[in-house]
Amino acid sequence: MATFARRCLLLGGLSLLTLGASAQGAWPERQVNFVTWSSPGGNIDVAMRLVGERLAQKWKQPVVAENRTGASGIIATDYVAKARPDGYTVLFTTPTAQINTAFVRAKLPFDARRDFEPVSLLLTGQVALVAAPNAPYNNLSELVAYAKKQPKGISFGSWGIGSGGHLLGEQMKNQAKVTMVHVPYKGGELAEMADVIGGSLDTAFMANGNAKIQSQAGKIKVLAITGQARHKDFPTVATFREQGYSGFDAAAWIGAYVPAGTPKAVVAKLSADMAEVLKQPDIAARLEGLGFGVEGSTPAEFANFTNEQYKLWGNMIEAAGIPKE
């Protein structure tokens, strides 16, 4: 009887394990929500929807895109931080909301390092400094010479306080020793782009993908680009480094996170499936056509990358002397 009882317990335990593995392997069993702080049509939004559409086909479950704009990404980030940690709510974001806000905001409703699980580094890029096509400057030396003649200096736009564009502008202002007034845009890059084109904003920092589209249409011109080497989309545009400005090598990037406590098996599947989609030739070509470098990392690789980015952007914010709000 004792032997029989032990066998029953063993079989029962194996059955539970099998059921658990089966349930875990079935993810996703329902709709998955992809959330971003980007406005519809922005770089992050476009990438998120492309990936989401292909994953919906793979998973045979709907993937819904949500745009929760405002507050330099804090609204969307907080929403995902407080979501159920089951893998059904995924944040698509950049250093602006996930990292920089920790250094420029005195109070946040979330802790980006504690409240999230890194899923994957999806895409990388560079940042361009742009102006209207009829602006009286074509490079940084001409821009600085022009700014020094203006009693109130010049304006530069970014996609929010503490964003990469904001930090790069403050860094340039300090190095060039000119007056540059920051104009943050709650609506993101598309909103600042409209004002550059309209002439009410002197310059703006934006991801090279958006800059590429608008410059090819003749609506803007690119004055400089970040990174250690010129971008293939702008072969004639010199980098900040080439034009005599240091510390402009930080890359723009888009990554995916889920709430802390999400099962590791779900995080691993989500990461692997995203990487698989990014490597599909048509998706990769479309994203590269928008100016992105396609990545697709493991959760562990992205966790290490995130930690490195905290140090990098934290040092930049400290050097720029941006106070906490």
Secondary structure, DSSP 8 states (H G I E B T S, - for coil): -HHHHHHHHHHHHHHHHHHHHHHHHT---S-EEEEESS-TTSHHHHHHHHHHHHHHHHHTS-EEEEE---GGGHHHHHHHHTS-SSSSEEEEE-HIIIIIHHHH-S--SS-TTTSEEEEEEEEEE-EEEEE-TT-S-SSHHHHHHHHHTSTT-EEEEESSTTSHHHHHHHHHHHHHT--EEEEE-TT-HHHHHHHHHHTSSSEEEEEHHHHHHHHHTTS-EEEEE-SSS--TT-TTS-BTTTTT--S----EEEEEEEETT--HHHHHHHHHHHHHHHTSHHHHHHHHHTT-EE----HHHHHHHHHHHHHHHHHHHHHHT----
